Amino acid sequence: MLNSIAIQLMAGLAEASSLFLVAAGLSLIFGVTRVVNVAHGSFYMLGLYVAYTVVNFMGQTVLGFWLALLVSALAIGLLGLVVEVLLLRRIYHAPELFQLLATFALVLVFNDGALWIWGAQDLLAPPAPGLNGSIQIFGNFFPKYDLALIVAGPLVLLLLWLLLARTRWGSLVRAATQDRQMLGALGINQAWLFTMVFVIGSMLAGLGGAIQSPRLPANLELDLTVIVDAFVIVVVGGLGSIPGAYVAALIIALLKTVCIALGVVDIFGVAFAFPKLTLVVEFIFMAVVLVFKPWGLFGRAQDTSRNSNPVEKPLHKAGLPLRTLFTLVVAGLVAAPFLLRGLPYMEILIVDALIAVLFAASLHFMMGPGGMASFGHAAYYGLGAYAAALLFKAAGVPIGVAFVGSWVVVAAAAVFFGWFCVRLTGVHLAMLTLAFAEIVWASVYQWDSFTGGSNGMVGIWAPAWLEGRVFYYLALLLVVLSVFLMRRMLFSPFGVALRGARDSPLRAEAVGIHVKRVQWVAFVVAGAFAGVAGSLFVFSKGSASPELLDISKSIDALVMVLLGGVQALSGPLIGAVAFTGMEDYLIGATRYWHALFGGVILAIVLLMPNGIAGVGASLARLRQSGEGRARS
């Protein structure tokens, strides 16, 4: 038994080495450039595909395998160079979340690029020559290649330490991590330093994928899977800390291995299936670390007395033209079922867009005026859907009670999670929201007897009297009312206090505003309205599945908000409609709709840095300035 556990722990060490390579590159890039590079997982995925291609071209030889590792690292490094020079260099001064939108667009492009080149099937490279087979350790057989991986992690850590601690370039990198402005004042060419850092970080990701080629099939789902693991490791270890990334990768890999090794344990008559914890153990660990050591195991405390982003302009109530436009839009939505008679699909699409509008508006409430980004907002959307479904189908309560009860459940969850989350800021806050969301997702995914597990819940249709057009008007009423209430809150004294806490927490505290309490309330309000959107979704589609709580759903909400413009109250509304419309159209237009969608997002990022709503605001300012010059 002990020998078997020892072998499994060694397998965990091998897994940690590969994760460390990816996380080290991500930590290096973020520490210097402050770019939240979601595309880093795509570099890992592409590195694996390139290694597979080179090995198959060269044949199963020692030279072919080592050449595959080298070519993969160099090719992905070159791709990183192109990305940094052509895209990221243009948006370094943009807010972090705006950079996240740009790199997420790259994920879509690279994923469809891999689909076009290699197809949708999984591709497994042959075993590494000279390292195939097993050796006997503790009376059990252990793969030789995994043994080599165990050595590779500390070796790369040593090489990175020598590079960063013993070279002039490493000194510049460490200086840039601590104070980029001072580095620029000393005459250092920051642009090329950033480029070199990004290239090396990309090479590490490509190498991390390549060394996995003999033991892991290349597939199109690796990009988002790996980037989540890498972010967890980087945040737990401490942003910018390479040794911290290695220690965190080691701990997380070993925790997963221990869960598998324990199997099913009976404690006081209750059976605990520890292998199921492998889906969520890293997020539980990250949540614990962030709650008690917010900056990670090896991170340094940062000054949170002021926001790193510039103070935004004060909000102004909509003028007569905008109020008139909003009234006309609502009137058009009221008349739509009669105008679109014979086109039932359009009614369904409008309901989808309305639900997306409320989901995006709820995230914007805490992210824009509140300054609190969330990578796990889908948790409240999904909880709203599941709570309504369970109350209506399992408990058998009337649909009105199911709606209201689901909102109460979601608000209670937001109260609990928000109490921990609002004590952090920036990326740390966003990652803690992700941790809680993944814990909720894992619970729903694995609770077969209650939630249906991975199959979800089906057959959750509204009563006959609430179907069709009646449900359409119910969705329209709830969405318009919810958006109106959130807007009124933002123009109330609470909204002023919330924006003050965002722009200058120190000054807000000085004038008597309890910053954390105000942010906590905003967190709960945002979560509750996301739950309203989720409850509408489940009765609109008649089903609920774990995908509603997945990180990809949270990213959809982020994209909607950033696409429309986070600085404008109309931003999430415009972004949600644009996102829903583009997704619906592009899915039917081409098999490679992800790449086309990513290209549209990149065009908006480069040409409309304030989002779609920002274009209208800029045109209005130009018109006002033109009228002013004409009067003068």
N, C-alpha and C positions, 0 to 999 in steps of 0.2 A: 504493500500500500504506500509506504513512504517513498519507495523507489519510484513508483509510478507518479507520485506527486512531484518528485524532484525532476523527472523527465518533462512533465508538463510545465514546470517553472522554467526550465531551459528553453522550451518552445516559446514561452512568453518573452524571454530575453531576446530571442531571434526576431520576434514580431516588434519588439521595442526598437531595435536597431533601424528597421525600415521606417517606422513612424518618426523616429528621431531625425532622419535625413530630411523628411518633408517639413517637419516642424521647425528644424534649425533654419532652413531657408526662409520659411515664413517669418520667423522671429527676427532674422537678420534684416529682411526687407521692411517689416513694420517698425523695427527699432530705429532705422535710419530715415526712411521716407514717410512713415506714418500712414502708409497706404494699406487699407484693409483689403488685401488682394484675394478675392474669392476665386480668381482664376488659377491660384496656386495648385488647387486640386486637379485642374485640367492639365497642368504641366506634368504632374505625377502620372495621370492617366496616359497622356501622350508618350511619356518616357517608356511606359510599359509596352505600348503599341510599337514604338520605334525599335525597341530591343527585340521584340518578337519578329519583326520584319528582317532585321539585320541577321539574326541567328538563322532564320530559315533561308536567307539568301546565301550566307557563307557556309551553311551546312553545320552539322553538329560536331564542331571542332573546338578545341581550346581557344584557338585564335579567334574564331567566330564569336564565342561567348564574351571574351574580354573586349573585343572590338565593339560588340553590341553595347556594353556598358559605357564605353568611351563615346561612341557615336551618339547614344541617347543623351548623355549629359551635355555634349557639345551642341547637338541639334536643339535641345530645349533651351539651352543658354542663348543660342542665336535667336530663337523665337522670343525669349524674354527681352533681348536687346531691341527687337523690332517693336514689341509692345510698349516698352518704356519710352523709346524715342518718339514714336509716332502718336502715342495716346497719352500715357501717364504724365509725360513732361508738360503737357498742356493743361493738366488739371491738378498739379501738386498743391496749388493754393486754394483749391475748392474744399468744401467741408468733407469730412471723412466719409459720410454716408453717400455723398455724391460720387466719390471715387468708388465706393462699393457698387453703385449702380453700373458704372462703366465696366468694372471687372466682371460683374455678373453677366453683362451683355457678352463679354468675351467667352464666358462659360458656354452660353448658348451657341455661339459661333463655332468654338472648338469641338463641342459635342457633335454637332451636325457634320463638321469637317471629318471627324473620326468615323462617323456613320457612312459618309460618302466614300472614304478611302478603304476602310476595313470591313464595312458591313456591320450588321447588328449581332452577329453570333459571337460567342465567347471564344477567345483565342489563347491557347496555352502553349508556351514555348517548351521545347524539349528540356530534359534535365541538364544541368551544367556539367560539361565533361570534366572528369577528374574529381568532381564533388558529388556525383550521384551515388546512390547506395546509402548504407547506414553503418554505424559502428555501435558496439555494445557498451553501454554505460549503466552502471548500477543494475546489471542483469536485464536491461531493456535496450531495445534498438532505437537509436536516435539518428536522424538524417545528417549526413556530413555537411550538406549545404546550410542547414540551420546553424550548425556549429560555426561555420564560416561567418554567418551573419552576426552571431554573438560577438565575434572579434571585430567585425566591421564597424559597429556602432562606436565603441570607445576609440578606435583608430581615427575615425572621422572627427570625433570630438577633440582629440589631441591635435589633429592637423588644423582644425578651425581655431583652437586656442593659440597655437603657434602663430597663425596668420594674424589674429586680432591682437595678440599681446606682444609679439616680437618684431613686428614690422611697422614702418611708418604709415603705410596704408591702413593697417589695423588701428593705429592711434587716431587717424582721421575718422575712421568709422566709429570708434568709441566716443570721440568728441562730438560727432554729428548726432549720436544717440542722446547725448546729454544736453547739447545746446547748438542747434543748427544755425541760429542767427549769429552767434559769436564766431562760428566757423566761417561764415560768409564774410564777416567783418575783417577776418584775417587774410582775405584774398584767396581762399581756397575755392577752386572750381567745383561748386556743389553739384552742378548738372552731371558732370562726368563721374563724380563719386557716387551719386545716386544710381547712375546707369550701371557702373561696375558692381555695386551691391545687388541690384536687381538681377543682373546676369548670373552672379554667383548663386544667389538664392534660387533662381530658376534651374540652374544646373543641379543643385542639390535635390530639388523636387524630381527632375528627370532621372537622376541617378537612383533616387529612392524607389521610383517606379520600375526602373530597369532591373534592379537587383531582385525584384519580386517576380520577374518573368518566369523563372523555373517553377515557382510554387503557387502562383496566383494567375488565373486567366484574365486577360485584358478584356474589359467590358465597359459599356458606356455609362454605367452607374457609379463608377469609381470616383469621378470628379467631386461630386457633392458629398459622398460618403467619407472620403479621405479628408476633405477640407474641414469638415466638422470635427473629426478626430484631431487634426492638426491645430485648429483654433483652441480646442480644449487643452491640449498639451502646452501651447504657447501661453495661454492665460494662466493655467495652473502653475507653470514654471516661473512665470514673470515675464512680461513683455520685454523683448530685447535681450533676454538672458539665454545664451546658448547652453551653459551647464544646467540651468533650470529646465530647459526643454528636454535634455537627456534624462534628468531625474524624473520629470513628470511622465515622460514616455515609458520609463522603466516601471514606475509605480502603477500606471494605468494598465499596462500590458500584464503585469503580475496580478493585479486585482481581477482582471478578466480570467486569467488562467486559474486562479484560486477558486473562482466561482464554478468553473467547469470541473475542477478536480473534486470539489466537495459533493457534486452531484445532488441527490435528493437526501436531505437529512431530516429525521423525525425528532422534533423538540417538543416534549410534553404532549405528545399525541398529535401534533400538527406537522404536516409534511411541508418542508420548504424546498422548492426546486431552485437551487442556486444557479444552475446554468442559465435560467431565464434572466438572471440579473446582468448577464453579459451585455444585454442591449442597453442598459442604463447605468451600470456601475460607474462608468467614467463621469457621467453627469452628476450622479450623487456625490462623487468625490470632489468634482469641481465646485458644486454648490457649497459643500462644507468648507472647502479652502477659501472661497470668496467671501463667505459669511464671516469667517474668523480671521482671515488674512487677505484683505481685499486686493492687494497688489501681487498676489502669487507667492510661491514658496521662496523665490529668489528675486522678486521684484522690489522696487523702491517706491515708497510712498510719494504720491504726486500732489501738487498744490491744486486743490479743488475750490479755492476761494473765488476763482473767476473762470469763465467759460473760455475755451480756446478759440471759439468761433466769434466773429464780430457781432456786436449787438445789432439785432434786427430793428427795422423801423417800426414805430408804433402802429398798432392795428387801427384802421379807420372803418367806421360803419359804411356799408354799401350805399353808394349814391343812387339817385333816381334811375339812371340808365341800367345799372346792375340789378336793382330791385325789379324793374320792369322786365328785364330779361329772365330773371328767375321765375317771376310770375307766369311769363309766357311758356317757359319750359314745363312748369308744373301743370299748366292748363293743357299743354300738348300731351303730356303723359296721361292726364285724365281722359282726354278725347281719343288717345291712341287705340284702345280696343274697338272703337267704332270706326275709326279711320282705316284700321288695318284688318277689317273684317275679311275673313278668308285667308288670313296669313297668321295662323296660330303660332308658328315658330317665332315670329317677331315679338309676340307677347311674352313668350318664354325667355327670349333674349333680353328683353327689357327688364324682366324680373331678375334675371342673373345680374344685369348691370346695376340695378338698384341695390341688391344685396352686396355687390362688390363696392358700391359707393359707401354704404354704411360701414363695411369692414375697413375700408381705407380711411374714412373720416374718423373712426374711433382710434386708429393708430396715430393719425395726424394730431389728434387732440393732445396726446402725451408727447409726441415726437417733435412737433413744430412749436407751439406755444410753451410746451413743457420742457423741451430740450432733452427728453429721455428716449433714446432709441431702444427698440426691442427687436430681438431676433426670434422671439417666441410668442408673438401676439396670436398666432393661430391656436394656441392652447385654449384661449377663451372663446374663440369662434367654434372650435370643435367641441368644447365642453357645453356650449349652448345648444349645439345640435344633439349631442348625446343625451343631455339632461332632458330636453324636450321629448326626445324619442322614448326614453325610458319611462318618463312620467306618463306619457300618452299611451304607449303600447304595453309596457310591463305593469305599471300601476293602475292603468285604466281610468285616469282622471280625465275630465273634459279638456278639450283642446285649449280653451282660454286659461285654465289653471296650469296646463302644461307649459304654455308660453311664459306666464308670470313666474312659475316655479323655476323654470330653467334660468331666467334672469337672476333670480335670487341665488341660485347655486353658483352661477358664474361670478356674481359680485362677491360672494363669500370666498371663493377661490382667489379672486384678485386681491381681496383684503389680506389674506394670508401670505400669498407670494409677494405682494407689493411691499409688505412691511420689511422684508429682507432686501428687495431689489432697490428701493429708493435710497438705501444707505450707500450705494455705489454710484459711479458716474461713468459716462463714456462707454468704451468698449467693454469694461468690466460689468457694467449694468446690463448691457445688451447680452453678454455671454451668460449672465446669471438667469436672465429671462429665458434663454435657450435651454439652460440646464433644467429649469422647472418644467418647461414645455415638453422636453424629451422624457422626463419622468412621468408626466401625465400621459404622453403618447404610449410609452411602454406599458403603463398600467392598463390602458384601454386595449392595446394590441394583444395582451396576454390573458386578459380576464374573459376567457371564452364563455363561461357560464352566465356572465352578467351583461357584457357588451357585445358578445358575438365574436370577440377576438379579431383575428385578421380578416375574417369574412364580413365583419361589420353587422349592421342591422338593416333589414329591408322590410318593405311593406308598410311603411309609416306614412300613410296617406291621410290627408285631412278629410273630415266628413264631407259627404256629398254637397251639403249646403255651402261649404267653404271652398269648393273647387273652382277652377277656371277663372272667370272674370272677378268673382268675389274675392278670391285669394290675391289676384292682381292688385285690387284696390286696397286690400289689407296691407300688402307689402309696401305699396306706394305711401299709404298713410303712416305706417310705422317708420319708414325711412325718412320721409320729409319731417315728421315730428321729431325724430331723434337728431337729425342734422340741425334742425332749428334750436332744439334744447342745448346742444353742444355749443352752438354759436352764441346763444344768449349767455351761457356760462362764461365764455371767453371775454365778453364785454362787461361782465359783472365785476365787482371788487375782487372776487376770487380769481377771475381771469387775469386781472392786473397783477395780483400777487404772484400768480403762477409764472407770468412772463418776467416779473422782477426776479424771482428765484432762478429762472433760467439764465438771465443776462448777468446778474451779479449776486450770487448767493450771500456774500459777505455783507454787502450793503442792505440786502433784503432782511437779513437777520438783525442788522443794526437798527432798522426802523420798526422792528417788532413783528416781522413776518416769520412764522415757524416754517422754514423752508421744507423740511422733510415731511411735515404733516400736510402741507399744501400739495407737494408732489405725490404723496401717498393717495390723497383724495383723487387727484388727476389720474393716477394709475388705475384706481378702482373704477372710475367713471369710464375710462377707455376700455377696460376689460368688460364691463357690463354691457356697453353698447356693441362690442364685438360679439357678445353672447346673443344679443337681439338678432344680429345678422345671421349667426349660426342657427338659431331656432327657426328663422324664416327659410334658411336653406334646406333643412331636413324635411319640412313639409312641402317645399317646392319640388324636391327631387325624390322624395319618398324613401330615402335611405341615408345612412350615416356610416362612414368608414374611417379607419385610423388615419387615412391620408389627410383628413380635415385638420389634424393636429400636427402634421409633419412640418419640418423646417421649410420645405419647398413652398408650403402655403403661406408661411410667415414671410418668405422672400417675395412672394407675389404681392402681399400688402405693401412691403417696402418699395417695390418697383412702382406700384400705383401712386404712392405718395410722392416719390421723387420724380416720377415721370410728369406728374401734373405741376409740381413745384411746392416745396415744403414751406416757402415763405408766405404763400397765399392761402387764405381759408378756402378758396375755390379749387386749390390745387388737387387735393385728393378726389374731389368730385370729377374733375376733368380727367385726371389720371386714371381713375377706375373705369370710366366710360371708354377712354381711349384703349386701355389695356384689354377690356372685355371685347371691344369691337375688333381690334387687331388680332387677338388670339382666335376669335371665331372665324374671321376671314382667312387668316394665314393658314390655319389648320387644313382648310379645304383647298388652298391654293397650291401647296407643294408639300412633298414629303419632308423637305428640309426647312420647315416653317420656323423652327427654333433659330436657325442661323439668320433667316430673314428678319425675324423679330428682334434678334440681337443687333443686327445692323441698323434697324430703325432706332433702337435705344441709343446706340453709339452716335448716330446722327443728331439725336436730340441733345445728348450730353455735350457734344462739341459745338453745335450751332445754337442751342437754347440752354445755356448753363443754369438758368433759373426755372427751368421746366416750361411746360406748355403755357401755364397760367402766367408765367413771367413775361412771355412775349406780349400778351395783351396789356400787361401793366406798363411795359416799356413803350408800346405804341401810344398808350394813353398819355404818358409823360411827354412824349415827343409832340403830341397834338397840343397839349396844354402849353408847352414852351413855345410852340409855333404861334399859338393864339396870343400869348403874352408879347412876343416880339412884334406881332402885327398891330396890337393895340398901342405899343410904345412908338 
